[in-house]
Amino acid sequence: MPAGSAIRSRKLHDMYAKASHAPKSSGTTSQGHQPARKVVEFEDNRLAAIVFGQHDKNLARIEQRLGVVIINRGNRVAIEGAQDRATLAKKILEDLYRMASTGQAVDIGEVDAAVRMAEGVPAPKTESVSARAGGPEPVGDNLKITTRNRVIAPRSPGQVDYMSKLLRHEMVFGVGPAGTGKTYLAVAMAVARMLAGEIDRIVLSRPAVEAGENLGFLPGDLRDKVDPYLRPLYDALYDMMPAEQVEKRIASGQIEIAPLAYMRGRTLANAFVILDEAQNTTPMQMKMFLTRFGENSRMAICGDITQVDLPRGTRSGLRNALDILRGVEGIAVTRFTQRDVVRHPLVGRIVEAYGDEDGR
């Protein structure tokens, strides 16, 4: 028996031993907390091995997140734990198996995403955007963005809501803490729409607001000075497309990455326009940016109103816009929380801790 399974067998034995010696309560208990056993049997041993992970690390992660015990032998898996948690673990394993059957990698990040999705709000029936001609395609309950390099699926309930709104609305605000995928998903949607021929170009912008550094002391010309502030946008692009394609489209003007100040006086038609770090705009800058909107365009405005780097006493343009534009037709807002953080789990705990401190 593999080492991981042996450890889980001992855990299962200990769990039953504790249960057998526990005093019986005369009161009623919630059905969801009653012990249960769920069994999953996969058809393909090779795909099952992908789901389990090297040395069963994916199963160990599910045990840790849900408080269940999982025993696997071959392609058969037994799950022991509270009724609701065992049911949840069974659904997660089945979801991961479906992912593996489509050729997607199943790593710890995907396991965490599957847990978040299973514990969150069910995904609405919606569409996907692909790089093939024709753009949006109905795919039932699935929500995916397909680009040249990868297929991107939501990893949290907040991302489901955000991607759905990016598909259906002309202007979308993504507001929430770091690590929730606000900018990344917006760039993915923009790339997919460009490759599908729905738009002519992508415009990515950020306010060049310093966070303790001084632009004047950075070496090089203006582009060299502002490029570090735009690097996250470059990173997202390189994730979606081959590097040579990104460079070629930047050179031809199909992809434009520029500081917010460069937007003044322009009308952006047939474009997908993304403003990152929008919390660092002033109200006048935000108004200027939003009024660049042209025919057959889409806009995504991304920011975290808890991380404003503006001078003290200056109101954030993002917060101001959310107040003024509430209820305006054609504009949608997704508010992410720490539950939607898809980076390392520690990032979510850090965001939550800082939120608690701000509340105090």
VMD Tcl script that draws the C-alpha trace (Angstrom):
set ca {
  {0.00 0.00 0.00}
  {1.39 3.48 -0.83}
  {2.65 5.51 2.14}
  {-0.10 8.10 1.73}
  {-2.86 5.47 1.83}
  {-1.30 3.80 4.85}
  {-1.30 7.09 6.76}
  {-4.92 7.72 5.83}
  {-5.83 4.16 6.91}
  {-4.41 4.87 10.36}
  {-6.30 8.17 10.48}
  {-9.50 6.35 9.54}
  {-8.91 3.77 12.27}
  {-8.33 6.54 14.83}
  {-11.47 8.36 13.71}
  {-13.62 5.25 14.16}
  {-11.99 4.52 17.53}
  {-12.89 7.99 18.78}
  {-16.42 7.68 17.43}
  {-16.98 4.30 19.14}
  {-15.90 5.68 22.53}
  {-17.74 8.98 22.22}
  {-20.79 9.36 24.50}
  {-24.11 9.08 22.69}
  {-26.07 12.33 22.73}
  {-29.77 12.19 23.55}
  {-30.42 15.31 21.45}
  {-30.90 15.41 17.71}
  {-28.01 16.13 15.36}
  {-27.92 17.75 11.98}
  {-28.07 15.22 9.18}
  {-25.17 17.00 7.48}
  {-22.87 16.18 10.42}
  {-23.73 12.48 10.68}
  {-20.88 10.13 9.61}
  {-21.13 8.89 6.06}
  {-19.20 6.82 3.54}
  {-19.07 7.74 -0.14}
  {-17.47 5.63 -2.87}
  {-16.21 6.85 -6.24}
  {-15.01 4.50 -8.97}
  {-13.23 5.95 -12.00}
  {-13.22 4.22 -15.38}
  {-9.68 5.16 -16.43}
  {-6.82 4.26 -14.08}
  {-4.47 6.68 -15.82}
  {-6.82 9.63 -15.31}
  {-7.47 8.52 -11.73}
  {-3.73 8.68 -11.04}
  {-3.68 12.26 -12.37}
  {-6.56 13.16 -10.05}
  {-4.83 11.58 -7.04}
  {-1.55 13.42 -7.74}
  {2.00 12.29 -7.09}
  {2.11 10.35 -3.81}
  {-1.65 11.09 -3.45}
  {-0.92 14.74 -2.63}
  {-4.19 15.94 -4.18}
  {-6.19 13.56 -1.99}
  {-4.26 14.74 1.05}
  {-5.15 18.33 0.15}
  {-8.86 17.52 -0.07}
  {-8.66 15.78 3.31}
  {-7.00 18.83 4.81}
  {-9.50 21.30 3.34}
  {-12.67 19.31 4.11}
  {-11.78 17.30 7.21}
  {-12.53 13.91 5.63}
  {-10.51 10.72 5.23}
  {-9.94 9.34 1.73}
  {-8.71 5.81 1.00}
  {-7.84 4.88 -2.59}
  {-7.12 1.45 -4.04}
  {-6.60 1.35 -7.76}
  {-9.33 3.40 -9.39}
  {-11.70 3.07 -6.42}
  {-11.92 5.77 -3.73}
  {-13.71 5.61 -0.37}
  {-14.48 8.86 1.45}
  {-15.31 8.88 5.17}
  {-16.53 11.90 7.11}
  {-19.52 14.05 7.92}
  {-22.36 13.60 5.43}
  {-22.09 17.07 3.87}
  {-18.28 17.07 3.70}
  {-18.08 13.55 2.24}
  {-20.65 14.51 -0.42}
  {-18.61 17.62 -1.20}
  {-15.39 15.61 -1.50}
  {-17.08 13.16 -3.89}
  {-18.23 16.04 -6.11}
  {-14.74 17.57 -6.10}
  {-13.12 14.29 -7.15}
  {-15.63 13.89 -9.97}
  {-15.00 17.47 -11.12}
  {-11.24 16.90 -11.11}
  {-11.67 13.68 -13.08}
  {-13.66 15.57 -15.73}
  {-10.87 18.13 -15.91}
  {-8.24 15.43 -16.35}
  {-10.31 13.78 -19.10}
  {-10.16 17.02 -21.12}
  {-6.36 17.10 -20.91}
  {-6.09 19.77 -18.22}
  {-3.41 19.50 -15.56}
  {-4.63 18.75 -12.04}
  {-2.35 20.32 -9.45}
  {-2.77 21.70 -5.95}
  {-4.01 25.00 -7.37}
  {-6.77 23.23 -9.30}
  {-7.70 21.21 -6.20}
  {-8.04 24.40 -4.15}
  {-10.10 25.95 -6.96}
  {-12.38 22.91 -7.08}
  {-12.93 23.15 -3.32}
  {-13.76 26.86 -3.56}
  {-16.18 26.24 -6.41}
  {-17.87 23.31 -4.66}
  {-18.31 25.31 -1.45}
  {-19.48 28.43 -3.28}
  {-22.50 29.44 -5.32}
  {-23.30 27.13 -8.27}
  {-22.11 28.48 -11.61}
  {-24.89 30.02 -13.72}
  {-25.63 28.73 -17.20}
  {-23.61 30.94 -19.47}
  {-21.21 31.01 -22.41}
  {-17.54 30.74 -23.25}
  {-15.30 32.84 -25.42}
  {-12.83 31.04 -27.66}
  {-10.15 32.07 -30.09}
  {-12.06 30.45 -32.95}
  {-14.11 32.59 -35.28}
  {-17.56 33.29 -33.96}
  {-16.58 34.18 -30.39}
  {-19.09 33.24 -27.69}
  {-20.36 29.68 -27.73}
  {-23.03 28.22 -25.41}
  {-21.53 25.44 -23.33}
  {-24.19 24.71 -20.73}
  {-22.97 25.12 -17.14}
  {-19.32 25.55 -18.14}
  {-17.64 28.94 -18.35}
  {-14.29 29.02 -20.10}
  {-11.98 31.33 -22.02}
  {-9.85 29.69 -24.70}
  {-6.72 31.44 -25.94}
  {-3.74 30.25 -27.97}
  {-1.82 29.06 -24.93}
  {-4.45 27.79 -22.51}
  {-8.03 27.23 -21.44}
  {-8.98 29.42 -18.49}
  {-11.85 28.45 -16.22}
  {-13.12 30.28 -13.12}
  {-11.55 29.22 -9.83}
  {-13.99 30.83 -7.41}
  {-17.65 31.90 -7.27}
  {-16.54 35.52 -7.67}
  {-14.66 34.65 -10.84}
  {-17.77 32.92 -12.22}
  {-19.74 36.12 -11.69}
  {-16.95 38.28 -13.16}
  {-16.44 36.19 -16.30}
  {-20.18 36.03 -16.89}
  {-20.43 39.83 -16.67}
  {-17.40 40.32 -18.95}
  {-19.28 38.26 -21.54}
  {-22.56 40.13 -21.29}
  {-21.80 43.75 -20.40}
  {-19.96 46.53 -22.20}
  {-18.37 47.94 -19.05}
  {-17.44 45.88 -16.00}
  {-15.83 46.91 -12.72}
  {-13.84 44.19 -10.93}
  {-13.24 45.32 -7.35}
  {-11.50 43.33 -4.65}
  {-8.28 42.22 -2.99}
  {-5.05 41.15 -4.66}
  {-4.87 37.64 -6.08}
  {-8.51 37.33 -7.16}
  {-7.75 37.33 -10.91}
  {-9.40 40.66 -11.78}
  {-6.84 41.81 -14.34}
  {-5.79 38.35 -15.49}
  {-9.31 37.31 -16.49}
  {-9.97 40.65 -18.17}
  {-6.81 40.25 -20.28}
  {-7.82 36.66 -21.12}
  {-11.25 37.83 -22.28}
  {-9.68 40.62 -24.35}
  {-7.22 38.24 -26.05}
  {-9.97 35.71 -26.83}
  {-12.18 38.40 -28.38}
  {-9.30 39.76 -30.46}
  {-8.35 36.30 -31.75}
  {-12.02 35.67 -32.56}
  {-12.07 38.85 -34.68}
  {-14.66 40.61 -32.52}
  {-12.39 43.59 -31.77}
  {-9.46 45.16 -33.61}
  {-7.17 45.91 -30.70}
  {-6.50 45.69 -26.98}
  {-5.62 48.74 -24.91}
  {-4.12 48.11 -21.47}
  {-3.53 51.01 -19.11}
  {-2.44 51.81 -15.58}
  {-2.01 55.04 -13.64}
  {1.73 55.54 -13.10}
  {1.31 56.32 -9.41}
  {4.38 55.75 -7.29}
  {4.17 53.49 -4.26}
  {7.15 54.93 -2.41}
  {9.51 54.95 -5.42}
  {10.50 57.93 -7.54}
  {10.14 57.61 -11.32}
  {12.79 60.27 -11.91}
  {15.50 58.12 -10.37}
  {14.75 55.06 -12.52}
  {17.18 54.59 -15.42}
  {16.28 54.88 -19.11}
  {13.77 56.80 -21.19}
  {10.07 57.29 -20.41}
  {9.09 53.78 -21.55}
  {11.85 52.25 -19.42}
  {10.56 54.23 -16.44}
  {6.90 53.24 -16.76}
  {7.35 49.63 -17.95}
  {7.89 48.28 -14.40}
  {4.44 49.62 -13.49}
  {2.90 47.87 -16.52}
  {4.76 44.56 -16.06}
  {1.73 42.63 -14.65}
  {-0.12 43.39 -17.90}
  {2.78 42.04 -19.97}
  {2.92 38.91 -17.80}
  {-0.78 38.21 -18.36}
  {-0.39 38.64 -22.14}
  {2.54 36.23 -22.31}
  {0.42 33.69 -20.45}
  {-2.29 33.90 -23.14}
  {-0.24 33.99 -26.34}
  {3.19 32.94 -27.64}
  {5.83 35.59 -26.89}
  {6.55 36.30 -30.56}
  {2.84 36.91 -31.21}
  {2.64 39.36 -28.31}
  {5.69 41.28 -29.55}
  {4.39 41.33 -33.12}
  {0.97 42.65 -32.09}
  {2.50 45.28 -29.80}
  {4.74 46.45 -32.66}
  {1.77 46.67 -35.05}
  {-0.39 48.53 -32.53}
  {-2.97 45.75 -32.11}
  {-1.95 45.60 -28.46}
  {-1.20 48.90 -26.77}
  {0.13 49.17 -23.23}
  {0.33 52.73 -21.98}
  {0.09 54.89 -18.84}
  {-3.32 56.41 -18.15}
  {-2.13 59.91 -19.10}
  {-1.78 58.74 -22.73}
  {-5.55 58.15 -22.95}
  {-6.55 61.82 -22.86}
  {-8.25 63.14 -26.00}
  {-8.76 59.74 -27.62}
  {-11.84 57.75 -28.65}
  {-11.25 54.00 -28.36}
  {-13.51 52.19 -30.87}
  {-13.49 48.47 -31.76}
  {-11.28 47.84 -28.76}
  {-11.17 45.98 -25.46}
  {-9.86 48.52 -22.96}
  {-8.58 47.51 -19.52}
  {-7.67 49.87 -16.68}
  {-5.62 48.18 -13.96}
  {-4.93 49.58 -10.45}
  {-7.95 51.84 -10.94}
  {-8.00 52.74 -7.23}
  {-5.00 55.01 -7.93}
  {-6.89 57.28 -10.33}
  {-8.34 60.60 -9.26}
  {-12.04 61.26 -9.96}
  {-11.12 63.47 -12.94}
  {-8.77 60.81 -14.37}
  {-11.46 58.15 -14.01}
  {-14.04 60.34 -15.75}
  {-11.54 61.01 -18.55}
  {-10.87 57.29 -18.96}
  {-14.50 56.16 -18.93}
  {-15.45 58.75 -21.55}
  {-12.90 57.27 -24.01}
  {-15.49 54.55 -24.68}
  {-16.23 54.14 -28.41}
  {-18.35 52.06 -30.78}
  {-18.10 48.25 -30.47}
  {-15.84 48.54 -27.43}
  {-15.63 46.82 -24.08}
  {-14.09 48.12 -20.87}
  {-12.87 46.38 -17.73}
  {-11.87 48.51 -14.74}
  {-9.92 46.61 -12.08}
  {-8.82 47.76 -8.65}
  {-8.67 47.29 -4.89}
  {-10.07 50.21 -2.91}
  {-8.15 49.05 0.20}
  {-4.76 49.70 -1.47}
  {-4.87 53.34 -2.55}
  {-1.46 54.99 -3.13}
  {-2.82 58.49 -3.79}
  {-1.74 61.42 -1.59}
  {-3.62 61.62 1.70}
  {-6.92 63.43 1.31}
  {-7.29 62.60 -2.41}
  {-10.47 60.63 -3.14}
  {-10.00 57.49 -5.22}
  {-11.53 57.72 -8.69}
  {-12.59 54.08 -8.43}
  {-14.56 54.60 -5.23}
  {-16.05 57.79 -6.68}
  {-17.10 56.04 -9.91}
  {-18.73 53.15 -8.02}
  {-20.85 55.66 -6.11}
  {-21.81 57.81 -9.11}
  {-22.46 55.01 -11.62}
  {-24.57 52.79 -9.35}
  {-27.57 51.58 -11.35}
  {-26.41 52.92 -14.72}
  {-27.61 50.60 -17.51}
  {-24.85 48.68 -19.28}
  {-22.41 48.80 -16.33}
  {-21.84 45.77 -14.10}
  {-19.80 45.37 -10.91}
  {-18.24 42.25 -9.40}
  {-17.02 42.58 -5.81}
  {-14.46 39.95 -4.86}
  {-13.70 38.89 -1.27}
  {-10.83 37.03 0.36}
  {-12.69 33.80 -0.47}
  {-11.95 34.50 -4.15}
  {-8.16 34.76 -3.70}
  {-6.66 32.16 -6.03}
  {-3.01 32.62 -5.14}
  {-1.42 30.74 -2.24}
  {-3.97 30.16 0.57}
  {-1.76 32.28 2.82}
  {-2.59 35.33 0.66}
  {-6.28 34.88 1.48}
  {-5.49 34.69 5.20}
  {-3.33 37.84 4.95}
  {-6.14 39.72 3.18}
  {-8.61 38.59 5.85}
  {-6.27 39.64 8.67}
  {-5.77 43.10 7.21}
  {-9.53 43.40 6.72}
  {-10.08 42.58 10.38}
  {-7.50 45.20 11.38}
  {-9.13 47.84 9.17}
  {-12.49 46.98 10.76}
  {-11.04 47.53 14.24}
}
mol new
graphics top color blue
foreach p $ca { graphics top sphere $p radius 0.5 }
foreach p [lrange $ca 0 end-1] q [lrange $ca 1 end] { graphics top cylinder $p $q radius 0.2 }
display resetview
